[in-house]
């Protein structure tokens, strides 16, 4: 449920997300998985080998909550963000989000490289259900912040990598959501640009009613978050306040199993 004008909220109940291993029937792969002794691998109803990216994840967020997702590589942090954003469908459980949502997962997410910068702005605005007047306001905002000049009328494929980042960042942060999802990969980019962007990003975070951020930067979690959810191999290891969870997480010397579903 998205775009509801009632009180913002996030409810995740018994969420399971799996990914198929397309060569999972191969004998050598089965032997390898058997040696790994991991409960994350199983067969689904179609007899395919799958990896359980998320298992029985549950939590509820209300206005004012700022949730930091922590865990090693492969713990399931980015998978959870993408499930909240509606990119990944759960195989079991449910995700309910009340209020407008914005997912800052990748500066290039949803960008059509064949369209001009201005056309991408219009496309993003229409996808968000914004009025023509609001889209024009966003065009001005992005144009002023990204400082692309006449390049705004050219196809994005002609941009340098730095110009693409500036356009993507300005566009993604021009829409003020009630529920904000953010991956720390979104914070990567040219140092000088990110110094300029820091104030804009912090303002967006402050204006959001609910924040969910995945990061390895524990200073960000301490500064921005009121709650922490520690994921380990797709399951909730611990959740609570930063003061409760972060010391236990930093003291843990059991790294998560490597995987491609961070």
N, C-alpha and C positions, 0 to 999 in steps of 0.2 A: 504494500500500500504506500504510494508516494504522492506528494503534492497536497496532502490533506492539510486544511487550515486549523485543525484542532491542535492541541498541545503536542509539540514535537516529542518523539520517542523512538526507541529502538528496542525490539524484543527478538531475541534469538533463543529458540527452544530446540534442544537435542539435535543440533545441526550436524549432518554428515555430508561430506563431499568426497567423491572418489574420481580417479582418473584411470582410464584403461591403459594397460601396457600392450601395445598392438602386436608385439612379438612374444606375448606372454605364454603362448602354447609351445614355444620352442623348448626342447628337453634341457638344453644347457641353461636357459634362463630359469627354468623351474629348479634345477639343481642349485644354481646360484642363490635364488631366493630362499631355498631351504637352508643353506648354510648361514644366511644372514639372521635366521631365527627372529624375524621381525613380525609382529602381529599386524603391521600396517598393510601387508600384502595378503590378498585373498582372491577367491573366484567369485564372480557375480553370477546372476541367474542365467546369463548367456555363456557360462563357462569360460569367460575371459579373465585373465589375471588383471587385477586392479590394485592401485595403491590408495589407501585411505588417507586422503590429504587432511581431512578434518573428521573428528570422531566425538560425537556427543557434546558439542560445545553449546553452552547456554549462558546467557546473561541478559540483563535489562538495563537500559540507559534512559534517564530523564533529563529535562532541561537543566543545564549547569554541569552535567557530567562531561569530563574530559578523560577518555580512556586511552591509555598507552598499551600497545601490544608489544611484548618482548618475547624473546626466544631465539635459539640458535638458527643457523641456516637450515631450511627444510622443516622448521617447526610448524608452519602453516599460517604465518602472519599475513602475507600478501594474499594467499588463498581466501582467508577470512574477509579481508577488505573487498576482494572481488565478489565474494558471495553477498556481502552487504550491498554492493553497488548493483547487483543483479546480473553481473557478467557470468558468474558460475551458478548453475542450478543445483540445489541440494538433491541428493538421492533420498534423504530422509530428514525429518524435522522441518522447521520453518523459520523464515526471516520476515519480520514485519517492521516497516519504517514509516513513521508518521512525520510529515513535513518535507519541504523541498530539500533535495540532496545534491551535493556536488562531490565528485570523486577526483581528487588530485593524485592520480596514480602514475601518470606519465604525461609529460608536456606534449607529446605527439598524439595522445589518445583522441581518436575521433577526427583527426586532421586529414583532409583530403589534399594530397600534395599537388593534384592537377588543378585545383581551384585557387583563386587569388586569396590573399589574406583577408580582404573585405568579404569575399564570398564565404570563407570559412567562418567568419564572425556571424554572418547572417544565418548560416546553416546551424551553428551551435545555438543561436538564440531561438530559432524556430523549434529545434529539438527540445529546448527547455520550456517551450510554450509561452515565450515572451511576446509582448505586443510589438508592432512595428516601431512605435515610439521608444520603447525600452531598448530595442535592438539598436536604434540609432544612437542612443545614449552610450551603449556599450561600445559601439564603433569609435566614438570620440574618446572614450576612456582608454581603449586599447591602443588607438593611434597615438595618443599623448604619452602613454607609458612605454610602449615598445619602441617608439622613435624610429619607425621604419620608413617614413617619408613616402616617396612614390612607389616603393616596393610593395606597399599595401595593395596596389592595383595589379601586381604581377603574380603568376603562379608560385605557390610555395616551393615547388621543386627547384626554382631558381635561387632560393635563399641560401645563404651560408648556414652552417649548423648553429652558429650563435644567434642568427636572426630567427631561425625556427624556434629556438628555445625562448627568445624574447616574446615572439608572437604567442606561442603556446602558453607561457606563464601568464602573460597579460590577459589572454582570453579566459583561461581557466579560473583566474582570480577575480574576474570582472563580475561574475554571477555570485551574489551573496546568498548562501544557502542557510537553512536552519539546521541541517545535519551535514557536517563536513567530514569526509573520509580522506586521509592523506597517507601516502607511502613516502618513506624518507628518500627514495629515489627521485621524488619530485624536487627535492632540495638540491640535487646535483646540478652543476652548471658552472659557467664562467664566474670566477670569484668576484670580479668587479660588478657584474650584473647582480649577483646574489646579494651583495651588500646593499645595492639599490632596492632590491626586491624584498629585503627582510622586513621593512616597516609595513609594506603592503600585505605581506603574508601574515604578520602578527595581528594586523587589524582584522583580517578575514577570520582568523582563529578566534579573536575576542568577540566578534559579532555573531558567530555561529552559536546556536543554542546547545548543540551537542558536537563533540569532536571525538573521532577515533583515528589514532595515528599509529602506524607501524614503524618502529625505528630501533636501531642498535645504539643510538646516542642517548645514554641514560641521563645526561644533563638536560636534554630536551624533555624527557619524561618527567624529571623532577620539577622542571620549571613550568611546564604546561599542563600536566595531568593531575586529576584528582583521584583517578583509579588506575590500576594496572592489572592486565590479564597476561599471565605467563603461559605461553603455549610450549608444549614439548611433544614432538612426534605427533602432531595433530590433535592433541588432547590438552585440556586445561590442567596445568600443573598446580596453579595457585592464582587467586585473584584477591584484591584488596586495595588498600591505600599504597602510595609509593613507599611510605615508611615501613609498611609491612612486607611488601613483595620484593622491592629492589635489593635489600640486604641478603635475602635468601637466594635470589637469582644470581647475584654477584658471587656468593659463596659457593654456588653449585659448581662442581668440577666434572659433571657428566654432560658432555656436548651432545646436542641432538644429532640424530642420524642424517647424513647428507642426503639431500633430495633436490629435485628441481621445482618443488612446490613451496617456496618460501612464502 
